[in-house]
Amino acid sequence: MAGEKEEKLLFDTLKPMHEEMPQIPPEMMQMADVTELMTQVVKEEEIKYCFGLVGSGAVRIDVLLQKSGIQRVHVRHEASATFAADAVGRLTGRPGLSFTGPGTGMTNAASGLLQAKAAQSPGVILIGGTGTLYDDLFTQQGGASAESVYSAVTKHTRRVSNAMSLLYQIKRAFRSAVTPPMGPVGVEIAEELTFLSGIFGRLPLMLLYSMYRPGWPPKPQENGANPAEVERAIRWLLEAERPAMIVGESIHYDHAQEELREFVGLLGVPCHCRRVARGAISEYDPLNYYGRARGRVLKTTDRCLVMGLRIAYLENWGQPPFWGLMTRYIQAQTCQENVCFNLPTEVELRGNMKAILKQMIECIKSMGITKPPEKWARWRQQVAEEKEKMEKITLERTEKMMGKLPVHPDLAGRIISEVLREELNDEYIAVIDGFTASAYFTDWNKAIHSGQVLDAAETIGMGHAPGMAIGAGMATDRKVPIFAIMGDGAIGAGGMDIETAARWGIPVVFLHENNNTMISGVWDRFFSEVANPTGNRMRDSWETLPNIRYEKIFAELGCHPEFVQRGEELKPALKRAFDFVREKSMPAFVEVVVDPTVMHDVIAKFFPLLVGFLKWEEVPLETRKMVLEQGLITEEALMFSGEPSWKQALARYKKGEKVF
């Protein structure tokens, strides 16, 4: 009717959001501290131990974790905490937990996070950070936020100052850490929720649980690949003349060792295992073309299956000479990010490695294949012969080193591997933490199952051995012997946490190859004539004080000590060390004096990049003779050298002209 007020629909109150709220249970209105609830989330993830060093806001994290029943290993340096968590992540495939305080505590911990990221090792770090109210004010132990500092060394790090989102962010961190590509994730708990939690962190349960509710245990991903693509991959591989496999970390993380062994046994395909998956096919198996044979096999194969290996620097990013120039590939990866775009790939598979291998095995059996194809018999023999040949060469060259002083690192690597086999039946975990030491050990020790070898991944850092040994000990309930080989840099960077290993009864033998220098042989041979402003070798070089008896130092920290100067002394010393470790469940420390002139093999390959900024005449005369006479400099290598005098010297040498 005219004059009546027209009613308009201003709000649609029929939508679910306008339904009457149910009555809130009284218990949900109870007040609670969010940091105490935080420990429930951690326990829900089946965390039994963590690693950290207290400081400022980390005090509350430390005490509450211990109060909840989680064992805490208190380290001497924050990096050791994250190195230990990395070891746990690599060995178990579940996040290793660490914590740290703000400021320099937070920055110190970054080294282990970067290493874990490089290894795709899952981990969670809790940072007791400074409050947002102190931003830009440089409060005590402040000045930096982990959210920004850790952006490059974790998958992601979130700074949390609102109590209502903390539980969600911690649960998300644990889930994200194990989502491929796996890696460390950080949660920075601002001071508002630690020191000032009485004001900002204590709220009704209803609000604290607004973004998260308890009841989310770990749930691994077990998805397989597209079945049609799996069949296409198998049929394509069966057409190969010289097939090969190369597998990596995800085989171990996805617990796929059993399936890998069945697959390799069914087809008889030569298979090289890398990174933490070393030993997934025993390195005694003739089909595992590990060590110095790997390059020769990979260059020869025509079709290759890559599984669960992120191909990065240590694999030369999929480029020759590590990889065959004419080889074609299948790539089976856990995620898009791990695909190598340098490899000419016929089939891509995506999923859990265990699930994909099961699919492949089922596909092969459905084709009626029950044993390795006979057409590959000669190829398998060639692979085994190449591996045997390379092992014979290394045995013969170390025979000539016996009895000579100082001990050559190559001979030390051989003797160590013999002891690991004779005394431990190759049942141990090895931690590799030395530049030159790594070059002469890693191809001697033989892994018989995955999860036996821990290293620095692409970071190629130092000082991780004590922390990783501690993490490995905790992850195995201190029931598996650990062997940690260390160089001089490692001793300086992480040595004090050997005391932590003693305090926690970690069954580890630390072996220090003492050549009294960092990066042995390099300063002397390349830089000694120009990098000497003081004229004092101890100050200008990369050397340490000579003849330090480190075993005496670490005996004071609880280790059984051994000192070795001669090759024939090493085996009995190691046997005594392992006897002590197994009987007492305490560390031993073996000091071995090794040749300081021996270099890492990578120096021979890349020294023009390392030294090429100097003029040719500035390099010591004996070194110039060595690199020319041994053919260590080539026109290809000098493409990247900035100093023209090197190219001129090489050209004169090729013409037979005088260059010295």
C-alpha positions as CSV (number, residue, x, y, z in Angstrom):
1,M,0.0,0.0,0.0
2,A,1.0,3.5,-0.6
3,G,2.8,5.1,2.3
4,E,3.9,1.8,3.8
5,K,7.6,1.4,4.5
6,E,9.2,-1.1,2.2
7,E,11.3,-3.8,3.9
8,K,14.7,-4.6,2.4
9,L,16.9,-7.6,2.9
10,L,20.0,-6.1,4.4
11,F,21.6,-9.3,5.7
12,D,21.1,-12.9,4.7
13,T,20.8,-14.5,8.1
14,L,19.9,-17.9,6.8
15,K,23.6,-18.8,6.1
16,P,25.3,-21.2,8.5
17,M,27.4,-18.4,10.1
18,H,24.3,-17.0,11.7
19,E,23.3,-20.3,13.3
20,E,23.1,-20.2,17.1
21,M,26.5,-21.0,18.6
22,P,26.5,-24.2,20.7
23,Q,27.2,-23.9,24.3
24,I,30.9,-23.8,25.1
25,P,31.9,-26.6,27.5
26,P,33.1,-25.1,30.8
27,E,36.5,-26.8,30.4
28,M,37.1,-24.9,27.2
29,M,36.8,-21.6,29.1
30,Q,39.6,-22.6,31.5
31,M,42.7,-20.4,31.3
32,A,45.9,-22.1,30.0
33,D,49.4,-21.1,29.0
34,V,50.1,-21.6,25.3
35,T,53.7,-22.6,25.8
36,E,52.7,-25.5,28.1
37,L,50.2,-26.6,25.4
38,M,53.1,-26.4,22.9
39,T,54.7,-29.4,24.5
40,Q,51.6,-31.5,23.9
41,V,52.0,-30.8,20.1
42,V,55.6,-31.8,20.3
43,K,54.7,-35.0,22.2
44,E,52.0,-35.8,19.7
45,E,54.8,-35.9,17.1
46,E,56.4,-38.7,19.1
47,I,59.5,-36.7,19.9
48,K,61.6,-38.3,22.5
49,Y,64.6,-36.1,22.7
50,C,65.8,-32.6,21.6
51,F,69.0,-30.7,21.3
52,G,69.7,-27.1,22.4
53,L,71.6,-24.5,24.4
54,V,69.6,-22.3,26.7
55,G,69.5,-18.5,26.4
56,S,66.9,-15.9,27.2
57,G,63.5,-17.0,25.8
58,A,64.8,-20.5,25.2
59,V,64.9,-21.2,29.0
60,R,61.1,-21.7,29.0
61,I,61.2,-23.9,25.9
62,D,64.0,-26.0,27.5
63,V,62.3,-26.5,30.9
64,L,58.8,-27.1,29.5
65,L,60.1,-29.7,27.1
66,Q,62.0,-31.5,29.9
67,K,59.0,-31.2,32.2
68,S,56.9,-33.0,29.6
69,G,59.3,-36.0,29.6
70,I,61.3,-35.1,26.5
71,Q,65.1,-35.7,27.1
72,R,67.2,-32.7,26.2
73,V,70.8,-32.9,25.2
74,H,72.4,-29.6,26.3
75,V,75.3,-28.8,23.9
76,R,78.3,-26.5,24.1
77,H,77.6,-24.6,20.8
78,E,74.2,-24.0,19.1
79,A,75.4,-25.4,15.8
80,S,75.9,-28.8,17.4
81,A,72.2,-28.8,18.4
82,T,71.1,-28.4,14.8
83,F,73.8,-30.8,13.5
84,A,72.4,-33.4,16.0
85,A,68.9,-32.7,14.8
86,D,70.0,-33.2,11.2
87,A,71.5,-36.6,12.1
88,V,68.2,-37.6,13.7
89,G,66.2,-36.4,10.6
90,R,68.5,-38.3,8.2
91,L,68.5,-41.6,10.1
92,T,64.8,-41.7,11.0
93,G,63.1,-39.7,8.3
94,R,61.2,-37.9,11.1
95,P,61.9,-34.3,12.2
96,G,64.9,-33.9,14.6
97,L,64.0,-31.2,17.2
98,S,66.3,-28.5,18.3
99,F,66.0,-25.1,20.1
100,T,68.0,-22.0,20.6
101,G,67.7,-18.5,22.1
102,P,67.7,-15.2,20.2
103,G,70.5,-13.1,18.8
104,T,73.8,-14.8,18.3
105,G,72.4,-18.1,19.7
106,M,70.0,-18.0,16.7
107,T,72.7,-17.1,14.2
108,N,75.1,-19.8,15.6
109,A,72.5,-22.5,15.0
110,A,72.2,-21.6,11.3
111,S,75.1,-23.8,10.1
112,G,73.3,-27.0,11.0
113,L,70.1,-25.8,9.4
114,L,71.8,-25.1,6.1
115,Q,73.4,-28.5,6.2
116,A,70.0,-30.2,6.9
117,K,68.4,-28.2,4.1
118,A,71.1,-29.4,1.7
119,A,70.6,-33.0,2.7
120,Q,66.7,-32.6,2.6
121,S,66.8,-33.7,6.3
122,P,63.5,-33.0,8.2
123,G,63.8,-30.9,11.3
124,V,62.1,-28.4,13.5
125,I,63.8,-25.6,15.4
126,L,62.1,-23.6,18.1
127,I,63.6,-20.2,18.7
128,G,63.0,-18.3,21.9
129,G,63.0,-14.9,20.1
130,T,62.8,-11.3,21.1
131,G,59.5,-9.6,21.4
132,T,57.9,-7.6,18.5
133,L,57.7,-4.6,20.9
134,Y,61.5,-4.5,20.8
135,D,61.8,-4.4,17.0
136,D,64.5,-1.9,15.9
137,L,65.4,-1.2,19.6
138,F,68.3,-3.7,20.1
139,T,67.2,-5.2,23.3
140,Q,69.2,-7.8,25.2
141,Q,70.3,-10.6,22.8
142,G,68.2,-9.0,20.1
143,G,68.7,-7.2,16.9
144,A,67.6,-9.9,14.5
145,S,64.6,-12.0,13.8
146,A,64.9,-15.6,12.9
147,E,62.0,-15.2,10.4
148,S,64.3,-13.1,8.2
149,V,67.7,-14.6,9.1
150,Y,66.6,-18.2,8.5
151,S,64.8,-17.5,5.2
152,A,67.7,-19.0,3.3
153,V,68.6,-21.9,5.6
154,T,65.1,-23.4,6.3
155,K,62.1,-24.3,4.2
156,H,60.4,-21.4,6.1
157,T,60.4,-19.8,9.5
158,R,57.5,-18.1,11.1
159,R,57.7,-15.6,13.9
160,V,54.7,-16.0,16.3
161,S,53.6,-13.4,18.8
162,N,49.9,-14.2,18.9
163,A,49.1,-17.0,21.3
164,M,46.1,-18.1,19.2
165,S,48.3,-19.2,16.3
166,L,51.3,-20.8,18.0
167,L,50.0,-24.4,18.2
168,Y,49.0,-24.3,14.6
169,Q,52.4,-23.0,13.5
170,I,54.2,-25.7,15.4
171,K,52.0,-28.5,14.0
172,R,52.4,-27.0,10.6
173,A,56.2,-26.9,11.0
174,F,56.3,-30.7,11.8
175,R,54.1,-31.5,8.8
176,S,56.0,-29.2,6.4
177,A,59.4,-30.6,7.5
178,V,58.4,-34.1,6.2
179,T,56.6,-32.8,3.0
180,P,58.9,-33.2,0.0
181,P,61.3,-31.6,-0.5
182,M,61.9,-32.2,3.1
183,G,64.0,-29.9,5.3
184,P,64.2,-27.9,8.5
185,V,61.4,-25.5,9.5
186,G,61.6,-22.8,12.2
187,V,59.1,-21.4,14.6
188,E,60.3,-18.3,16.4
189,I,58.3,-17.8,19.6
190,A,58.4,-14.1,20.4
191,E,59.0,-12.8,23.9
192,E,55.3,-11.9,24.3
193,L,54.7,-15.7,24.7
194,T,57.7,-16.5,26.9
195,F,58.7,-13.8,29.4
196,L,55.4,-12.0,29.0
197,S,53.1,-14.9,28.7
198,G,51.2,-13.9,31.8
199,I,49.9,-11.0,29.7
200,F,49.9,-12.3,26.2
201,G,50.1,-16.1,26.3
202,R,47.5,-17.0,28.9
203,L,44.0,-17.3,27.3
204,P,40.9,-19.6,27.5
205,L,41.5,-22.9,25.8
206,M,38.8,-22.1,23.4
207,L,41.0,-19.4,21.9
208,L,44.2,-21.2,22.1
209,Y,42.7,-24.1,20.2
210,S,41.0,-21.9,17.7
211,M,43.5,-22.8,14.9
212,Y,44.4,-26.3,16.1
213,R,42.9,-29.2,18.0
214,P,44.8,-32.1,19.4
215,G,44.7,-35.5,17.7
216,W,47.0,-35.2,14.6
217,P,49.7,-37.9,14.9
218,P,52.3,-38.2,12.2
219,K,50.9,-39.5,8.9
220,P,53.5,-40.3,6.2
221,Q,52.7,-39.9,2.5
222,E,52.5,-43.2,0.7
223,N,51.1,-42.2,-2.8
224,G,52.4,-44.0,-5.8
225,A,52.8,-42.8,-9.4
226,N,50.5,-43.0,-12.4
227,P,50.2,-46.8,-13.1
228,A,50.2,-46.2,-16.9
229,E,53.4,-44.2,-16.6
230,V,55.0,-46.8,-14.4
231,E,54.4,-49.5,-17.0
232,R,55.7,-47.2,-19.8
233,A,58.9,-46.6,-17.7
234,I,59.5,-50.4,-17.2
235,R,58.9,-51.2,-20.9
236,W,61.3,-48.4,-21.9
237,L,64.0,-49.6,-19.4
238,L,63.7,-53.2,-20.7
239,E,64.7,-52.0,-24.1
240,A,68.1,-50.9,-22.9
241,E,71.3,-52.5,-23.9
242,R,73.3,-51.3,-20.9
243,P,70.8,-50.2,-18.1
244,A,71.8,-48.7,-14.8
245,M,70.2,-47.1,-11.7
246,I,71.3,-44.4,-9.4
247,V,69.3,-43.7,-6.3
248,G,69.5,-41.2,-3.4
249,E,68.2,-39.9,-0.1
250,S,64.5,-40.5,-0.7
251,I,65.0,-44.2,-0.9
252,H,66.1,-44.1,2.7
253,Y,63.6,-41.5,3.9
254,D,60.8,-43.5,2.3
255,H,62.0,-46.7,3.9
256,A,62.3,-48.3,0.5
257,Q,65.5,-50.4,0.9
258,E,63.7,-53.7,0.9
259,E,61.8,-52.9,-2.3
260,L,64.9,-51.5,-4.0
261,R,66.8,-54.8,-3.3
262,E,63.9,-56.8,-4.7
263,F,63.7,-54.7,-7.8
264,V,67.5,-54.8,-8.4
265,G,67.5,-58.5,-7.8
266,L,64.6,-59.1,-10.1
267,L,66.0,-57.2,-13.1
268,G,69.8,-57.4,-12.3
269,V,70.2,-53.7,-13.0
270,P,73.5,-52.2,-11.8
271,C,72.6,-49.7,-9.0
272,H,74.7,-47.0,-7.4
273,C,73.4,-45.6,-4.1
274,R,74.3,-42.1,-2.9
275,R,74.0,-39.8,0.1
276,V,72.2,-41.3,3.1
277,A,71.0,-44.1,0.8
278,R,74.5,-45.5,0.5
279,G,74.3,-49.2,1.3
280,A,70.6,-49.6,0.3
281,I,72.3,-52.0,-2.1
282,S,75.2,-53.4,-0.2
283,E,78.5,-51.9,-1.4
284,Y,79.9,-55.4,-1.5
285,D,77.3,-56.4,-4.1
286,P,78.9,-56.5,-7.5
287,L,75.8,-54.7,-8.9
288,N,76.5,-51.6,-6.8
289,Y,79.0,-49.7,-8.9
290,Y,80.0,-47.4,-6.0
291,G,83.3,-45.6,-5.5
292,R,85.7,-44.9,-8.4
293,A,83.8,-47.1,-10.8
294,R,80.6,-45.0,-10.8
295,G,81.8,-42.4,-13.4
296,R,82.9,-45.1,-15.8
297,V,79.6,-47.0,-15.6
298,L,77.4,-43.9,-15.8
299,K,79.2,-42.7,-18.9
300,T,78.7,-46.1,-20.6
301,T,75.0,-46.8,-19.8
302,D,72.4,-46.1,-22.5
303,R,69.3,-45.9,-20.3
304,C,69.3,-45.0,-16.6
305,L,66.7,-44.9,-13.9
306,V,67.2,-42.1,-11.4
307,M,65.2,-42.6,-8.1
308,G,64.9,-40.3,-5.2
309,L,68.1,-38.4,-5.8
310,R,68.2,-34.6,-5.9
311,I,70.9,-34.0,-8.4
312,A,73.0,-31.1,-7.3
313,Y,76.7,-30.0,-6.9
314,L,77.9,-33.4,-5.7
315,E,76.5,-34.9,-8.9
316,N,77.7,-32.1,-11.1
317,W,74.1,-31.0,-11.7
318,G,73.5,-33.8,-14.2
319,Q,76.4,-32.8,-16.5
320,P,79.4,-34.8,-17.9
321,P,81.8,-36.2,-17.0
322,F,79.7,-37.6,-14.0
323,W,76.9,-38.4,-16.4
324,G,76.8,-40.0,-19.9
325,L,76.5,-37.6,-22.8
326,M,74.2,-39.9,-24.8
327,T,72.4,-41.5,-21.9
328,R,68.6,-41.2,-21.7
329,Y,66.7,-41.3,-18.3
330,I,63.7,-42.1,-16.3
331,Q,63.3,-39.8,-13.2
332,A,61.3,-41.0,-10.2
333,Q,61.2,-38.2,-7.7
334,T,59.2,-37.3,-4.6
335,C,58.4,-33.8,-5.8
336,Q,58.7,-31.4,-8.8
337,E,61.5,-29.5,-7.1
338,N,63.8,-32.5,-7.2
339,V,63.6,-33.1,-10.9
340,C,66.9,-32.5,-12.8
341,F,66.3,-30.5,-16.0
342,N,69.8,-31.3,-17.3
343,L,69.0,-35.0,-17.9
344,P,67.2,-35.9,-21.1
345,T,64.3,-37.7,-19.6
346,E,61.8,-40.0,-21.3
347,V,59.5,-40.7,-18.3
348,E,58.8,-38.7,-15.1
349,L,57.3,-40.4,-12.1
350,R,56.2,-38.7,-9.0
351,G,55.4,-40.2,-5.6
352,N,56.7,-42.1,-2.6
353,M,59.7,-44.2,-3.5
354,K,58.5,-47.3,-1.6
355,A,55.1,-47.1,-3.3
356,I,56.6,-46.6,-6.8
357,L,59.0,-49.5,-6.4
358,K,56.2,-51.7,-5.3
359,Q,54.3,-50.7,-8.5
360,M,57.4,-51.4,-10.6
361,I,57.9,-54.8,-9.1
362,E,54.2,-55.7,-9.6
363,C,54.5,-54.5,-13.2
364,I,57.6,-56.6,-13.9
365,K,56.0,-59.7,-12.4
366,S,52.9,-59.2,-14.4
367,M,55.1,-59.4,-17.6
368,G,56.2,-62.9,-16.5
369,I,59.8,-61.8,-15.6
370,T,61.1,-63.8,-12.7
371,K,64.9,-63.4,-13.1
372,P,67.4,-60.9,-14.6
373,P,67.2,-60.8,-18.5
374,E,70.0,-62.9,-20.0
375,K,70.8,-60.2,-22.6
376,W,72.3,-58.0,-19.9
377,A,74.6,-60.7,-18.5
378,R,77.7,-59.4,-20.3
379,W,76.9,-55.8,-19.2
380,R,76.6,-56.9,-15.5
381,Q,79.9,-58.7,-15.8
382,Q,81.5,-55.6,-17.2
383,V,80.2,-53.5,-14.3
384,A,81.5,-56.0,-11.8
385,E,84.9,-56.1,-13.5
386,E,85.2,-52.3,-13.6
387,K,84.5,-52.1,-9.9
388,E,86.9,-54.9,-9.1
389,K,89.6,-53.3,-11.2
390,M,89.3,-49.9,-9.4
391,E,89.4,-51.7,-6.0
392,K,92.6,-53.5,-7.1
393,I,94.3,-50.3,-8.1
394,T,93.6,-48.7,-4.8
395,L,94.8,-51.7,-2.9
396,E,98.0,-51.9,-4.9
397,R,98.8,-48.2,-4.4
398,T,98.4,-48.3,-0.7
399,E,100.7,-51.4,-0.5
400,K,103.5,-49.0,-1.5
401,M,102.6,-46.6,1.3
402,M,103.0,-49.0,4.1
403,G,105.9,-48.3,6.5
404,K,106.3,-44.8,5.2
405,L,106.1,-41.7,7.5
406,P,104.0,-39.7,7.9
407,V,101.0,-41.9,7.3
408,H,99.3,-41.2,4.0
409,P,95.5,-40.5,4.4
410,D,94.8,-43.1,1.7
411,L,96.5,-45.8,3.7
412,A,94.7,-44.6,6.8
413,G,91.4,-44.9,5.0
414,R,92.2,-48.5,4.0
415,I,93.2,-49.5,7.5
416,I,90.1,-47.9,9.1
417,S,87.8,-49.7,6.7
418,E,89.5,-53.0,7.5
419,V,88.9,-52.4,11.2
420,L,85.2,-51.5,10.6
421,R,84.7,-54.7,8.8
422,E,86.8,-57.0,11.1
423,E,85.6,-55.6,14.4
424,L,82.1,-54.4,13.7
425,N,81.1,-56.5,10.6
426,D,80.3,-53.2,8.9
427,E,77.5,-52.5,11.4
428,Y,78.2,-48.9,12.3
429,I,77.3,-45.3,11.5
430,A,80.1,-43.2,9.9
431,V,80.2,-39.4,10.2
432,I,82.6,-37.7,7.7
433,D,84.0,-34.3,8.8
434,G,87.3,-33.5,7.2
435,F,88.3,-32.1,3.8
436,T,91.3,-34.2,2.9
437,A,90.2,-36.9,5.3
438,S,86.9,-37.3,3.4
439,A,88.6,-37.7,0.0
440,Y,90.6,-40.7,1.3
441,F,88.0,-42.4,3.5
442,T,84.7,-42.2,1.7
443,D,85.5,-44.7,-1.0
444,W,87.2,-47.1,1.4
445,N,84.4,-47.6,3.9
446,K,81.6,-49.8,2.7
447,A,77.9,-49.4,3.7
448,I,75.8,-52.5,3.8
449,H,72.4,-50.8,4.4
450,S,71.1,-47.2,4.1
451,G,71.5,-44.8,7.0
452,Q,75.2,-45.6,7.6
453,V,77.0,-42.6,6.2
454,L,76.4,-39.0,7.4
455,D,78.3,-36.1,5.8
456,A,78.0,-32.3,5.2
457,A,76.1,-32.6,1.9
458,E,76.7,-29.7,-0.4
459,T,77.6,-27.3,2.4
460,I,81.0,-29.1,2.6
461,G,81.3,-27.5,6.1
462,M,83.3,-28.5,9.1
463,G,82.6,-29.1,12.8
464,H,79.5,-31.2,12.4
465,A,80.9,-34.5,13.5
466,P,80.4,-34.2,17.3
467,G,76.8,-32.9,16.9
468,M,75.9,-35.5,14.3
469,A,77.5,-38.3,16.4
470,I,75.4,-37.2,19.4
471,G,72.2,-37.2,17.2
472,A,73.0,-40.6,15.7
473,G,73.6,-42.0,19.2
474,M,70.3,-40.7,20.5
475,A,68.4,-41.9,17.3
476,T,69.8,-45.4,17.8
477,D,69.3,-45.6,21.6
478,R,73.1,-45.6,21.8
479,K,73.1,-49.2,20.6
480,V,75.1,-48.8,17.3
481,P,78.8,-48.0,17.3
482,I,79.6,-44.7,15.6
483,F,82.8,-43.7,13.8
484,A,83.5,-40.0,13.2
485,I,86.5,-39.0,11.1
486,M,87.6,-35.4,11.6
487,G,90.2,-32.9,10.2
488,D,91.9,-30.0,11.9
489,G,89.1,-27.6,11.0
490,A,86.5,-29.9,12.4
491,I,88.3,-30.1,15.7
492,G,88.4,-26.3,16.0
493,A,84.8,-25.7,14.9
494,G,83.0,-28.4,16.9
495,G,85.5,-30.1,19.1
496,M,84.1,-29.0,22.5
497,D,80.9,-31.0,22.0
498,I,83.0,-34.1,22.3
499,E,82.5,-33.4,26.0
500,T,78.7,-33.5,25.4
501,A,79.1,-36.9,23.7
502,A,81.0,-38.1,26.8
503,R,78.4,-36.7,29.1
504,W,75.6,-38.6,27.3
505,G,77.6,-41.8,26.9
506,I,77.6,-41.8,23.1
507,P,79.4,-44.9,21.7
508,V,81.6,-43.1,19.2
509,V,85.2,-43.3,18.2
510,F,86.5,-39.9,17.0
511,L,89.5,-40.2,14.8
512,H,91.4,-37.0,14.1
513,E,93.7,-37.0,11.0
514,N,96.2,-34.3,12.1
515,N,98.1,-32.7,9.3
516,N,98.5,-29.4,11.2
517,T,96.6,-27.4,8.6
518,M,93.3,-26.5,6.9
519,I,93.0,-27.7,3.3
520,S,96.4,-29.5,3.3
521,G,99.0,-28.8,0.7
522,V,97.3,-25.8,-0.9
523,W,98.8,-22.8,0.8
524,D,102.3,-24.2,0.6
525,R,102.0,-25.1,-3.1
526,F,100.1,-22.2,-4.4
527,F,100.1,-19.1,-2.2
528,S,103.2,-19.2,0.0
529,E,105.3,-16.8,-2.1
530,V,102.7,-14.0,-2.2
531,A,100.5,-14.5,0.9
532,N,103.2,-13.9,3.5
533,P,103.0,-10.3,4.8
534,T,104.5,-11.1,8.3
535,G,107.1,-13.6,7.1
536,N,106.0,-15.9,9.9
537,R,104.6,-19.2,8.5
538,M,102.4,-19.8,11.5
539,R,100.7,-16.5,11.0
540,D,100.5,-16.3,7.2
541,S,99.6,-19.9,6.3
542,W,96.5,-22.0,7.1
543,E,98.4,-24.1,9.5
544,T,97.8,-24.7,13.2
545,L,100.5,-25.0,15.9
546,P,102.4,-28.3,15.1
547,N,102.2,-31.5,17.0
548,I,99.3,-30.7,19.4
549,R,98.4,-33.8,21.3
550,Y,94.7,-33.6,21.0
551,E,94.1,-37.0,22.4
552,K,95.4,-35.7,25.7
553,I,93.0,-32.8,25.6
554,F,90.0,-35.0,25.0
555,A,91.1,-37.5,27.6
556,E,90.4,-34.7,30.1
557,L,86.9,-34.5,28.6
558,G,86.1,-38.2,29.2
559,C,87.5,-39.9,26.1
560,H,89.7,-43.0,25.9
561,P,92.9,-41.7,24.2
562,E,95.1,-43.3,21.5
563,F,98.0,-41.8,19.6
564,V,99.2,-43.1,16.3
565,Q,102.3,-42.0,14.2
566,R,102.9,-45.2,12.1
567,G,100.6,-47.1,9.8
568,E,101.1,-50.4,11.7
569,E,100.0,-48.7,14.9
570,L,96.6,-47.7,13.6
571,K,94.7,-51.0,13.5
572,P,95.5,-52.0,17.1
573,A,94.8,-48.5,18.3
574,L,91.4,-48.6,16.7
575,K,90.6,-52.0,18.0
576,R,91.4,-50.8,21.6
577,A,89.2,-47.7,21.0
578,F,86.2,-49.8,19.8
579,D,86.7,-52.3,22.6
580,F,86.4,-49.4,25.1
581,V,83.4,-47.8,23.3
582,R,81.5,-51.1,23.3
583,E,82.3,-52.0,26.8
584,K,81.8,-48.5,28.5
585,S,79.4,-46.8,26.0
586,M,81.7,-43.8,26.2
587,P,83.7,-42.0,23.5
588,A,87.3,-42.7,22.4
589,F,89.6,-40.3,20.6
590,V,92.3,-41.5,18.2
591,E,94.9,-39.0,17.2
592,V,96.6,-39.9,13.9
593,V,99.5,-37.9,12.4
594,V,99.1,-37.8,8.6
595,D,101.0,-36.4,5.7
596,P,100.4,-32.6,5.5
597,T,101.4,-32.4,1.8
598,V,98.6,-34.6,0.4
599,M,95.8,-32.8,-1.2
600,H,92.1,-33.5,-1.9
601,D,91.4,-34.7,-5.4
602,V,89.1,-31.7,-6.1
603,I,92.1,-29.4,-6.0
604,A,93.6,-31.1,-9.0
605,K,90.3,-30.5,-10.9
606,F,89.6,-27.0,-9.9
607,F,92.9,-25.4,-8.9
608,P,92.9,-23.0,-12.0
609,L,89.7,-21.5,-10.6
610,L,91.3,-21.4,-7.1
611,V,94.6,-20.0,-8.1
612,G,94.1,-18.5,-11.5
613,F,93.8,-14.9,-10.2
614,L,97.5,-14.9,-9.5
615,K,100.1,-14.3,-12.2
616,W,101.8,-17.5,-13.4
617,E,105.2,-16.3,-12.1
618,E,103.7,-15.7,-8.6
619,V,103.0,-19.5,-8.1
620,P,106.0,-21.4,-6.6
621,L,108.3,-22.9,-9.2
622,E,107.9,-26.5,-8.2
623,T,104.1,-26.2,-8.4
624,R,104.3,-24.7,-11.9
625,K,106.4,-27.7,-13.0
626,M,104.0,-30.2,-11.3
627,V,100.8,-28.9,-12.9
628,L,102.3,-28.8,-16.4
629,E,104.1,-32.1,-16.3
630,Q,101.1,-33.9,-14.8
631,G,98.7,-32.3,-17.3
632,L,96.6,-30.6,-14.6
633,I,96.0,-27.4,-16.6
634,T,94.1,-27.5,-19.9
635,E,92.7,-24.9,-22.2
636,E,89.2,-25.9,-21.1
637,A,90.1,-25.3,-17.4
638,L,91.7,-21.9,-18.1
639,M,88.5,-20.6,-19.8
640,F,87.5,-19.4,-16.4
641,S,90.9,-18.3,-15.2
642,G,91.2,-14.5,-15.0
643,E,95.0,-14.2,-15.4
644,P,96.2,-14.3,-19.1
645,S,99.7,-15.4,-18.1
646,W,98.5,-18.9,-17.4
647,K,97.2,-19.4,-20.9
648,Q,100.4,-17.9,-22.3
649,A,102.5,-20.4,-20.2
650,L,100.4,-23.4,-21.4
651,A,100.8,-22.3,-25.0
652,R,104.6,-22.0,-24.7
653,Y,104.8,-25.3,-22.9
654,K,102.9,-27.1,-25.7
655,K,105.3,-25.6,-28.3
656,G,108.3,-26.9,-26.3
657,E,109.4,-23.4,-25.3
658,K,110.9,-22.6,-21.9
659,V,108.3,-21.7,-19.3
660,F,110.4,-21.8,-16.0
